[in-house]
Amino acid sequence: MQTIPSELSRRRSLITGGAGFIGGNLARRLTESGCDVTVVDDLRVPPMIPPEGTGKFLEKSILELHEDDLSNVGTVYHLASHKSVPRSFKEPLEYLDNVDSGRHLLRLCAKAGVPRVVIGSTCEVYGRADLLPTPETSPLAPLSPYAASKVALEMLARAHQKAPGAPEIGIVRFFNVYGPGERPDALVPRLCANLLLNGELPVEGAGSQRRDFSYITDVVDKLIALAGGPLPPVLNLGSGISFSVNEVVALLQRISPGARVARRPNRVNEIMEFRADTTQQNLRIAPSPDTVGMEKGTELTLAWWQSRDADDIHQRVLHEESH
């Protein structure tokens, strides 16, 4: 487990999207370690895990935040986001909120004198990258409204990085983060939930798409470690290893040999592989000996879903499929 840097233990941390998957896990880890944490979340998406234990909770949107809410905050982790790629094609204007909320938050941080801001972005900004693994210097080529909103957010952050008197700002591009507590709009939880509901493993297209997976505890460790030194302007947060959808399905079929594969249509503008170049990440953050591998992480995620009430699983899957 990552040691808490003094920058986080001395002053308050504020986490937007702190009832969500990554934000909630980060907030709980910091709170359990004795840090002063404020969580901001409007609960527009029902959290998989209740926000108890995440610190002081502000139920409001980022656009409702005031300068006073950032008093004595040393580090802001901006992790709130509309994040569904397929949904962004259906409701593209909703994803403008990713830009508006980021603009408002960055302005407030500058006014309140917040010294450090970590902005959550995504590997989706690379689109179909020419280089695999993909370094931070690769061109940005978004292929969805969601990815485009994150590119716009990054451009805002970069403008603030160059402004006099602005906070120190670091952009982190998450690759595929998974684990207990993630909504079934992402691959691993969707497979686990459907396996338990109906014995099916839904696969879009041929299943040859490859993704760079990182278990949630590993990502939280990296977010905490970033506070221990100067923030990099942009940093990939990934494992540097990719697995195909079919390989993840095979891991689950070893646990449940009777599971059936249910073929679904390909996604719009499907990207065949994401894989992080972790050179800069490894220079900034010492690799952990306790990294959770894909097989173990998938087992832990399935076990968490098995601990859920069947009706709750059903409602969660219905909610995601209806959107």
C-alpha positions in Angstrom: 0.0 0.0 0.0 1.3 3.4 -1.0 2.6 5.6 1.9 0.7 8.9 2.1 2.9 11.9 1.1 3.1 14.7 3.5 1.3 17.0 1.0 -1.9 15.0 1.5 -1.6 14.5 5.2 -0.9 18.2 6.0 -3.8 19.8 4.1 -7.3 19.0 3.0 -7.8 17.1 -0.3 -10.9 17.7 -2.4 -12.1 14.9 -4.8 -14.8 15.6 -7.4 -16.7 12.5 -8.4 -15.9 11.2 -5.0 -18.9 8.8 -4.9 -17.8 7.2 -8.1 -15.6 4.3 -8.8 -12.1 5.8 -8.8 -12.9 8.8 -6.7 -14.6 6.8 -4.0 -11.8 4.3 -3.7 -9.3 7.2 -3.5 -11.3 9.0 -0.9 -11.8 5.9 1.3 -8.0 5.2 1.2 -7.1 8.7 2.2 -9.7 8.9 4.9 -8.7 5.6 6.4 -5.1 6.9 6.5 -6.2 9.9 8.6 -6.3 12.5 5.8 -8.8 15.4 5.8 -10.9 14.7 2.7 -13.9 16.5 1.1 -15.9 14.7 -1.5 -18.0 16.5 -4.1 -20.6 14.5 -6.0 -24.1 15.4 -7.2 -25.2 11.7 -7.1 -26.7 12.0 -10.6 -25.5 8.4 -11.1 -26.4 6.1 -8.1 -23.1 4.9 -6.6 -22.3 1.2 -6.5 -20.9 1.7 -3.0 -22.5 4.2 -0.6 -20.2 7.3 0.0 -19.9 6.6 3.8 -16.3 6.6 4.9 -15.2 9.0 2.1 -14.8 12.1 4.3 -16.9 15.2 4.4 -19.5 14.9 1.7 -20.9 17.8 -0.4 -23.9 16.8 -2.5 -23.7 19.3 -5.3 -22.5 19.7 -8.8 -19.1 21.2 -9.6 -20.9 24.2 -11.2 -22.4 24.9 -7.7 -19.0 25.0 -6.0 -17.9 28.2 -4.4 -14.5 29.6 -3.6 -15.2 28.9 0.1 -15.5 25.2 -0.6 -11.9 25.2 -1.6 -10.6 26.9 1.6 -7.4 25.3 2.9 -7.4 22.7 0.1 -3.9 21.6 -0.8 -4.8 19.1 -3.6 -7.8 18.7 -5.9 -8.4 15.5 -7.7 -10.9 16.3 -10.5 -12.4 12.8 -11.3 -16.0 13.7 -11.9 -17.1 13.0 -15.5 -19.8 11.8 -17.9 -17.8 8.8 -19.0 -19.8 6.4 -21.2 -18.5 6.3 -24.8 -21.6 4.7 -26.3 -24.0 7.0 -24.4 -22.0 10.1 -25.6 -23.1 9.3 -29.2 -26.8 9.4 -28.1 -26.5 12.4 -25.8 -23.5 14.4 -27.1 -24.6 17.7 -25.6 -24.6 16.2 -22.1 -20.9 15.8 -22.4 -20.3 19.5 -22.7 -20.6 19.4 -18.9 -17.2 17.8 -18.7 -15.8 21.0 -20.2 -18.0 23.5 -18.3 -17.4 21.9 -14.9 -13.6 21.7 -15.5 -13.5 25.4 -16.6 -15.4 26.4 -13.4 -13.3 24.3 -11.1 -10.0 25.5 -12.5 -11.1 29.1 -12.2 -12.1 28.5 -8.6 -8.8 26.8 -7.8 -6.9 29.8 -9.1 -9.0 32.2 -7.1 -8.8 30.2 -3.9 -5.0 29.6 -4.2 -5.2 25.8 -4.4 -1.6 24.8 -5.1 -2.1 21.4 -6.9 -4.8 20.0 -9.2 -4.9 16.6 -10.8 -7.2 16.4 -13.8 -8.6 13.0 -14.8 -8.5 12.3 -18.5 -8.6 9.2 -20.6 -6.7 7.1 -23.1 -9.7 7.6 -25.4 -8.1 11.0 -26.4 -5.6 9.0 -28.5 -8.2 7.4 -30.8 -6.6 4.9 -33.1 -3.0 5.6 -32.1 -0.2 5.1 -34.6 2.1 3.9 -31.9 1.5 1.0 -29.5 2.3 1.2 -26.7 1.2 4.9 -26.9 3.3 7.6 -25.3 2.0 10.9 -24.0 3.4 12.8 -26.9 1.1 11.0 -29.4 -1.4 13.2 -31.3 -4.9 13.5 -29.9 -7.5 12.1 -32.2 -10.8 11.6 -30.4 -13.4 9.4 -32.0 -16.4 10.0 -29.7 -18.1 13.0 -28.1 -16.8 11.7 -24.7 -13.2 11.7 -25.9 -13.7 15.1 -27.6 -14.9 16.5 -24.3 -11.8 15.2 -22.5 -9.5 16.7 -25.2 -11.3 20.1 -24.6 -10.8 19.7 -20.9 -7.1 19.0 -21.4 -6.8 22.1 -23.5 -8.3 24.2 -20.7 -5.9 22.6 -18.2 -2.9 23.3 -20.4 -3.9 27.0 -20.8 -4.1 27.2 -17.0 -0.7 25.4 -16.7 0.9 28.4 -18.5 -1.0 31.1 -16.7 0.9 33.1 -14.0 -0.2 32.4 -10.5 -2.1 29.3 -11.6 -2.0 26.0 -9.6 0.4 23.3 -10.5 -1.7 21.1 -12.8 -1.2 17.5 -13.8 -3.3 15.6 -16.4 -3.6 11.9 -15.9 -4.9 9.7 -18.8 -6.5 6.7 -17.3 -6.5 3.5 -19.3 -9.0 0.8 -18.4 -9.4 0.8 -14.6 -11.5 -2.1 -13.2 -12.4 -3.8 -9.9 -15.1 -4.0 -7.2 -17.5 -1.1 -7.2 -17.4 -0.3 -10.9 -20.7 0.2 -12.8 -21.7 -2.4 -15.4 -21.2 0.0 -18.2 -17.6 -1.1 -18.4 -16.3 -4.4 -19.7 -15.2 -6.4 -16.6 -18.2 -5.6 -14.4 -20.6 -6.0 -17.3 -19.3 -9.5 -17.9 -19.4 -10.4 -14.2 -23.0 -9.0 -13.7 -24.4 -10.8 -16.8 -22.6 -14.0 -15.9 -24.4 -14.0 -12.5 -27.8 -12.9 -13.9 -28.2 -15.3 -16.9 -24.9 -17.2 -17.3 -24.0 -15.1 -20.4 -20.9 -13.2 -21.3 -21.8 -10.4 -23.7 -19.1 -9.7 -26.3 -19.3 -6.9 -28.8 -18.1 -7.9 -32.2 -15.4 -10.6 -32.5 -13.9 -9.9 -29.1 -10.5 -9.3 -30.5 -10.5 -5.7 -29.1 -7.6 -5.2 -26.6 -7.5 -3.0 -23.6 -4.8 -2.0 -21.0 -6.3 -3.0 -17.7 -5.3 -1.7 -14.2 -6.8 -2.9 -10.9 -8.4 -0.1 -8.9 -6.0 -0.4 -5.9 -3.0 0.0 -8.2 -4.5 3.1 -9.7 -5.3 4.6 -6.3 -1.7 3.9 -5.2 -0.4 5.9 -8.3 -2.8 8.8 -7.7 -1.5 9.1 -4.1 2.1 8.7 -5.2 1.8 11.6 -7.6 1.2 14.0 -4.7 4.7 13.2 -3.4 6.6 15.2 -6.1 6.1 17.7 -8.9 3.1 17.0 -11.0 3.9 15.9 -14.6 2.0 18.0 -17.2 0.6 14.8 -18.7 0.9 11.2 -17.6 -0.4 7.9 -18.8 -1.8 5.7 -15.9 -1.9 2.2 -17.2 -0.3 -1.2 -16.9 1.4 -1.3 -20.3 -0.1 -4.7 -20.9 -3.2 -5.3 -23.0 -5.7 -8.2 -22.9 -8.4 -9.0 -25.5 -12.0 -9.2 -24.6 -11.9 -12.9 -25.5 -9.0 -13.4 -23.1 -11.0 -11.8 -20.2 -14.0 -14.0 -21.2 -11.7 -17.0 -21.0 -10.6 -16.1 -17.5 -14.3 -16.0 -16.4 -15.1 -19.3 -18.2 -12.4 -21.0 -16.1 -14.3 -20.0 -13.0 -17.7 -20.7 -14.6 -17.2 -23.3 -17.3 -20.8 -23.3 -18.4 -20.9 -19.6 -19.2 -22.1 -18.8 -22.7 -20.8 -16.1 -25.0 -23.5 -13.8 -26.3 -22.4 -11.9 -29.4 -23.5 -8.3 -29.7 -22.9 -5.7 -32.5 -19.7 -3.8 -32.7 -19.6 -0.3 -31.1 -19.6 2.8 -33.3 -16.0 3.9 -34.1 -14.6 0.9 -32.2 -10.9 1.2 -31.3 -9.1 -2.1 -31.6 -6.4 -1.6 -29.0 -5.3 0.8 -26.2 -1.9 0.1 -24.5 0.0 2.7 -22.5 3.6 3.5 -22.9 4.5 3.6 -19.1 8.0 5.0 -19.5 7.1 8.3 -17.9 4.9 6.7 -15.3 7.7 4.4 -14.2 10.1 7.3 -13.9 7.6 9.2 -11.7 6.2 6.4 -9.7 8.1 3.4 -8.5 6.5 0.2 -9.7 4.7 -1.6 -6.8 5.6 -5.2 -5.9 1.9 -5.7 -4.9 0.4 -5.1 -8.3 -2.8 -7.1 -8.9 -2.7 -9.1 -12.1 -5.5 -9.6 -14.5 -6.5 -13.1 -13.4 -6.6 -12.2 -9.7 -8.3 -8.9 -10.3 -11.0 -10.5 -12.4 -11.6 -13.1 -9.6 -11.8 -10.4 -7.0 -14.3 -8.4 -9.1 -16.5 -11.4 -9.7 -16.4 -12.3 -6.0 -17.6 -8.7 -5.2 -20.5 -9.1 -7.6 -21.4 -12.5 -6.1 -21.7 -10.7 -2.8 -24.4 -8.4 -4.2 -28.1 -9.0 -3.9 -29.5 -10.5 -7.1 -32.2 -7.9 -7.5 -29.6 -5.1 -7.2 -27.5 -6.7 -9.9 -30.6 -7.0 -12.1 -31.5 -3.3 -11.6 -28.0 -2.1 -12.2 -27.8 -4.0 -15.5 -31.2 -2.8 -16.6 -30.3 0.8 -15.8 -27.1 0.6 -18.0 -28.8 -1.2 -20.9 -31.7 1.3 -20.9 -29.3 4.2 -21.4 
